[in-house]
Amino acid sequence: MATEEDIKWLQENVGLQEFYMENSRPEMVMQLDDEMHHKLFMICHRELTYGMCQKLAIHYDRIRSLSVNTVKDNTIIEDHRKIIQFIAEHKKKMPWPRWKSI
């Protein structure tokens, strides 16, 4: 389960993602996004799974890069905020699609 410190770290990370997205620094957004996902896996004690996913993520990273560099898709940041809210509220099951009911 995520601690208050974990939640604060995630919130700060997403705040920085938003800052760099608004200031046209997509490489920083990507780096912070990677760090956030790694932290989520750490919180769940699934670092080995994270490592395996990273080895398979080459094509996924290309799509993410296009989303951040070309489209400037703020949906990613909005989704991250909703995920953090969900975690902070200790909900057991995420609503789908795209967490509309949070």
N, C-alpha and C positions, 0 to 999 in steps of 0.2 A: 504494500500500500504506500502511496506517496505521502511523504511528510510535508509539513508546512514549508520547510526549506526547499523541498523539491518543487512545490507549487510556485513559490516565489521565483525560483530559478527559471522555471518554464515561462512564467509571465514576463520576466525581464527579457528573456530570449525572444519572445514573440514581439515585445515592444521594440526591440532592436531590429527585428526583421521588418517591421512596419516602417521604422525610421529609414532603413537602407533602401527599402522599396520606393519610398517617397523621394529619396535623394539619388535615385538612379545608380545604385550600387548592387546590381544583381549578383555579383560574385560573393558579396557579403551575405546576402539573403540566402544563397545556396549553402554557404558554410554554416550559418546559424541554423538553417533547417536541418542539415545533417547532424549538428550537435544536439538539436532538440529530439530528433528521432533516436539518437543513441541514448540520450538521457531517459527517454520513455522505456526503452528496452532494459536499461539498468534498473529502473524503478521496479520493473516486473521480474527482475532477476533472470533475464533472457539474453545476456550478452553473447552467448555462443550463437543463438539464433540470429542476432543482429549481424554478427560476423559472416555467417553463411549468406544472409540476404545481401550484404554488401558485395559479395563475390558475384552475385547474379544480377546486380542492379545497373549494369552498363547501359542498357537500352532505356530503362526507366529514368536514369539520370539525364539522358538526352531530352526526354519529354519534359522533365522538370525544368531543365535549363531553358527550353523554348518557352515554357509557360512564364517563367520569371523574366527572361530577357526580351521576348518579343511581345507577348500579350500583356505583360505587367499585371498578372492576375492576382488581385487582392483577395480572391476567394480563398486562396491557400491560407492567408493570415487569419481570415475570419473563421475558417475551419479549425485552425490551431487554437484560437481563443475558445471556441466551443468545446473542444476536446479538453482543454485545461479546466474549464468550468465544470465539465462532467466529472473529471477526476477529483477536483476539489470538493464536489458534492458527494463523493463516494458512491456514485450510482453504479449499479451492477451490470446494466445492459444498455448499450447505446441505441437510441432510436435510429432508424434508417429510412429513407436515404438522407444523406447530408445533415443529419442531426437537427432537423427542422423543429422538433418539439422542445429543444432545450431552452 
